[in-house]
Amino acid sequence: MRHITKESYSVIRRPSGFAGTRWARLLAVLLVVALLPLVQPVAGEAKPLFHSKLFDLSDPAEEIIREKTLHNGTVLQSFAYDNVNRHIYVVQLMAGGQQLPGESAPVSGANRDLNGDLTLTQLDWEGNETGHMFLKGFGHGVQIGVEPVGQTAYLWTETDSVAEGTSGWGTKLARFAFENGKILTPDSPELEKHQLIPGADRTTVNIDQAHGLLTMRYRQAGVFHFAVYDLQQVKEGEYVPLADVLQPAVGTFQGFASFGGFLYLLEGNSYGSNGSTAPAGNTYVTIVDLPSGEVVDKQLMTAGDTLSFREPEGMAIRIPDPKHPTKAELSFGFASGSSPTRKASLYALDRLIPKAALRH
């Protein structure tokens, strides 16, 4: 709680002849009124920002793009929409065999994965490539976000990759402007870096453009959490979460997105892996209420059932008309095809309903 200092109320003067009791009561009221907007909500209290509708998972999903080629032929890891400038950004593990400027020889795919090297592809609204970047030493790309500022798209990603097992995973967040053909490292001056929670790792990020929120998935003491922040405050270096919830039990985690008061989690495997078989598969979306952490719905996603391979990858909020940000779509992706020429497909749900209207 912030406090009123002496300087805050020393300008108040007692009027001549004013009864002591009445003055004391008035002063008490003035101080209470002054304090009201400064009191921080108690933990778990629902905030006005979180009073929103949620996506109806029972509706059929619409196809946004189908089997589009990315800059590299690896599996898409995650994606995000620039709803203002109508671009789609897709991140994937950098393909093996490439030799970038400053490298002495081509690097294998296994070493790219271990190093946390990513390829970022810019697509137009129809899914055609319009540009790319390389992000060396950033992480695994489980989820990314986009913040449009005028005609510039600022990407939010993990960075400062640390190897664990056979892969590199981010430990901080980075914000940078998209620049076609650019190669960035964690030390690049173009990066604005943020460490929201000291000691956290496996940091990945999503931006809720409609509500001005940043959601970070992170691991601490071996446990995964999701923390929601005011985006502008994060950019100003103020890291005070509006909510922080534990990740519920899910299968193979594949991405997340938040929209207002709800968090959406994607899980599943490619056909032929971990019991996933055509045409149903095992791709599920789970809805978590913010800030309570309560799971309010979980349903099987059957969109894209004719795709080959069909591995679920990434989530994002698509807003077809930025003038109407409440008319949003919950989008999720699939990788398809065969290595080394994987393709990217995106689908979306567009029906928002009150929480009370959930059908169980």
Number of C-alpha atoms within 10 A of each C-alpha: 8 9 10 12 8 8 7 11 13 8 8 9 9 12 8 6 6 10 10 10 9 10 14 13 11 12 16 12 12 13 14 11 11 15 14 9 10 12 11 9 12 8 11 14 12 16 14 9 12 17 14 15 18 27 22 21 23 15 12 15 21 15 16 16 16 19 16 17 18 27 20 22 20 24 26 29 27 28 31 28 30 27 22 19 16 17 21 23 24 25 31 24 27 28 22 18 12 14 12 12 8 6 9 8 11 11 16 15 17 15 16 24 22 22 23 28 28 25 23 27 26 26 22 16 17 13 21 16 18 14 18 22 19 22 21 21 26 27 31 32 31 27 28 29 29 28 25 17 12 8 9 15 21 18 22 25 28 31 32 23 25 20 16 11 8 12 19 25 28 26 26 27 22 23 20 20 17 19 14 14 12 11 15 19 16 19 12 10 10 13 18 14 21 18 16 21 18 9 12 20 23 24 31 30 27 29 28 22 25 18 17 16 22 24 26 29 25 25 20 14 8 9 10 17 18 24 21 26 21 19 19 12 15 17 13 8 12 14 17 14 18 21 21 20 20 17 17 15 9 14 14 15 18 25 29 31 29 28 28 21 22 24 22 22 22 25 22 26 24 22 22 13 13 13 12 18 16 17 15 15 24 24 25 22 22 20 25 24 20 27 22 17 20 14 17 14 20 17 14 16 23 16 22 21 15 12 19 17 21 29 27 33 29 29 33 30 28 27 22 16 13 17 9 10 15 16 15 21 22 24 24 32 30 29 27 26 17 13 10 12 13 19 24 26 23 26 20 23 21 21 18 18 13 12 17 8 11 14 9 6
